Amino acid sequence: MTPSAPAFSRLRTLTSFLVPHRRTMLLGLVLGLAANAAGLATPMVTKWVLDTLGAGESMARPIGALLALVVVGAAVSLWQWRLLGTLAERVVLDARASIVRHYFRARVGDLQRRPTGELVTRATSDTQLLREASGSIVGLVNAGIALAGTLVLMGVLDLFLLGCTVAAVLVVAAVMGALMPRIGQAQAAAQESTGALGGVLEGALRAIRTVKASRAEARLTERIVADARQAATHSVRAARVTASVWTIAWTGIQLAVIAILGIGAWRAQHGLLEISSLIAFLLYTFQLMGPIMELTQNTTALQAGIAAAGRIREIETIATEPAGPAPAPAEPAPTPDAQQPVLVFREVTARYGPDAPPAVRDIELAVPRRGHTAIVGPSGAGKTTLFSLILRFLEPERGELLLDGRPYAAYGHDQVRARLAYVEQETPVVPGTVRDNLRFTHPDATEEEIWAVLHAVRLDDKIDSLPDGLDTSLASTEVSGGQRQRIALARAMLRTPDLLLLDEATAQVDGLTEAALQECIRQRAASGAVLTIAHRLSTVLDADRIVVMEHGRIRAQGTHSELLAADDLYRRLVAALRIATEERTVAAELSAAATR
């Protein structure tokens, strides 16, 4: 790959956002050319005014023409600015929409390998840089044509003075050309540092309680400020280079004007140039500053846009889930038998990357259509990987999963997930109200369904007591962490799924609420399948069947009593969890409650 290949690739990414608006860009280009024509004609009409004055003729026509050029040029310029301003905002909107769509089509594992703050920066700060860059291509073309037109008309007036002007312009252009790449490099480095800053800051704010409890405020502040300093250093470097470019451009043109004025005066003194032509030539010389300024500004904006496009292009490398409907089955699937497992793993092996070791190996597992199955095992045993495979966040390297007896390959991702409900251990809630979260999976859920499921998780009285009820924002401190977890469980149970996946959904609730939720889960297991990653003793004891995992394999399966008698790892897990102690505690609490 040649050194210019990455730059060309980034430029192609930038133009991909502009291509849908090519008609608007073409109109903006035409309007710019019209405005340039009016500007280029002005010095010539000024010469006409001076020649008419010298001849003692009527000034009405040349003055009228000059006023018409000013009015028409202003109107056309206004139209172009408004047009390109609207175009810039639409380009930013398109870029943001494209990034957001890609994020939500992306494979979960590939997306989670990147810091959340950095991903947010891509969709916010980096897309902002496309605003100026969107009009820079039109601006460069218009400025280039204006510069060429100005030089041609200057040549019509006096070739010798044109030669002096071109020499000055070439010197300025050479210096600018040498400095421009440094602007792009500094812009790219500044954006990279800003992305790192956003990633660290976002993570630190998410863990603010831990940060303060660990007395790490000063250390994290220094780390984040160091990223901010690095971003500022690169931005200052870009600003200094830009200032140098502008200074060279201004100084070069001013020196050219002084030289042209002196040489032109000498030529006029010797009768080689008319005074009106000298004035018109000087006007064109001053007008040169406009195209040169536009070329500088637009080149700088284009450099920043190309750097941003390169970072946006990185998003395109994040692998996405297959789009479109699943392949149609060769024949209609039979109605599932009540005795047929709802989900089956057949010799499934999976890993999180081509160079990573297998996360699970040779998994053989059948999940009954009814009942509660708990998965236990030490950290790193592969429990979460099983859930990732079920939810198609991860695809098997070998083997297959079957849903209702049909391979997963016969279903689309949405078709599989429509049959499942999932509650994470962290139980994240989406931005919005209690109602928004409960209806997140099923937007058409009725009020009766919502209140029924809130009653099932013992949360109806609490929500009803809130001033805004279901319209209470979950950013409110009136909703505790345990209540958020119950809201997430209620959301999963709003409509009966074929398989309910729980990553220890009772981890943040008190004992009485846990008992109520366990009863809710038992009722669900009586009519459907529940699969739980168990971290609490009550979940293990309540399960109909327990699956023990170790080192990515299924080590044993059975009931609590069977495994306690037959499997050493399970006995050690039980000892670590102190099942006997909790059993006695729960029994004592129930006995005390019964006597009250």
C-alpha positions, 0 to 999 in steps of 0.5 A: 500500500502506498503512503497516499493510500490511507489518505485516499481511503479517508477522503473516500469515506468523507466523500461517501457522506457527500455523494447523496447530496451531490445535487445540492453541492452542484447547485452550491458550486453553480451559485459560487461560480455566479458570485465569483463572476460578479466579483470578477466583473467588478474591477472591470466595471470600475475601470469603465467608470474611470474611463467614462469619467475621463471621457466626460460621458454620462456615468449612469450606465457604468454606475448602474452596472456596478450597483447591479453587480453588487446586489446580484453578487450579495443575493447569490452569495447569501443563497449559497451560504444558506444552501451550504450551511443546510447541507453541512448540517444534513451531512453531520446528521447522515454521519451520526445516523450511519454510526448509530445504526452501525453500533446497533447492528454490530456484534456485541463482543466486537462493540464491547472491546472499545471504550464506550466514551470513545464510541460516543466521541465518534458519533458526536465530536468527530462528526462535527468536523464534517460540518466545515469539511462538507462545504470545503470541496465546493469552496476549493473549486470556487476559490480555485476558479476565482483565483484562475479567473482573477489571474486571467483578467489581470493578464488582460490588463498587463502581462508584466504585472501578472508575472510579478503577481504569479511569482508572489502567489507561487512562493506563498503556495509553496510554503502553504503546501509544505505546512498543510500536511502538518495541520492534518497530522495535528488534527488527527492526533488531537481527535485521538487524544479527545477520544481517549479522554472521553473513554476514560472519563465515561468509565470513571463517571460510571464507577464514581462510587468506587472511585471515591471509596478508593480515594482515587479522585486525584489519580484519575483526575491527573490521568484524564487531565493528562489526556486533555493536555495531550489533546490541547498540545496537538490542537495548539500545534494545529493552531500554530501551523494554521496561524503560520499559514495565514500570516504567510498568505497575508504577508505575501499578498501585501508584499505583492501589492506593494511591489505591484503598486510601485512597478505599476506606477513606474509603468504608468509614469512612462505611458506603458499602462493606463491609470484606470488599468492600474487601479483595476489591476490593484483591485484584482490584486486585493481580490486575490486575498479572497480566493487565497483565504478560501483555499487556506480555510477550506484546505484546513477544514478538509484536512480536519474532515479527512482526519475525522473521516479516518476515525469514523471509518474505523467504526466500519471495521466493527463486524455486524450481525447478518442483516435480512430475513433468515433462509426459509425452511425447506418444509414447515417446522412441526409443532413442538412436542411438550416433551421436546427440549426448547433448546439444545446444544450439540457439541458446541465449541466457541471462542471470542477471537481467532487467537483466543482459547476456546471459552466453551468446549464440546457443550452437550445440553438440553434445556427442558420446555418447562422447569428451572435449570441453574448453571453454576461453576467457578469464575471463568467456567463459561457460564456467561458464554452459554448465554452469549451463544443462546442470544447469538451475541457469539456464534459457535466455532463448531457444533450447533444450537437447536431451538424447537428442534430446528438449527439456529441457522434456520432463524434470523437473529431477531427471530431467535431473540423474539423467543427469549427474554434476558435479565442481566446481572447489572440490570441496566435500564434504558434512558426514560421512564418506568413505563418506557423501560417496561415497554422496551421489548413490547411497545404495545403492552397494555396498562393492565399487563404492565400493572400485572407484572409489577404486582408479580415482582412486588413493585406495584405499590411502590410505583403507585406511590411515586408522584409521577407513577409509571412516568417517573424517570429512572434517573430519579433517586427515588428508584433504588438499585434493587427496584431497578433490578425488579423493573428489569425482571418485570420487563422480561416477564411482561410477555411470556417468552419461550425461554427466560434467561436470568443472570442472577436476577435477585442479586440486589434485593432484600430477603423478603423481596427475593422470596417473592421473586423466587415465587414469581420465577417458580410460577414461570418455570411451571409453564415455561423454561427458565435458565439461570446463572446462579450466584446465590444459594436460594437460586441453586436450591430452588432449581429443578436441575443444576448444571456444573461447569468448569474450564469451559466444559459441563462437568456434571448435571443433576439435582442438588442432592445428587450433585452434593453426593456425587460431585466434588466441585459442587460440594466445594461450591456449596461449602464456599456458598455456605448453603447450610448456614443460609438454609438455617437462616431462611428457615428461622426467618420463615418460622418467625414470620409464621408465628407473627 
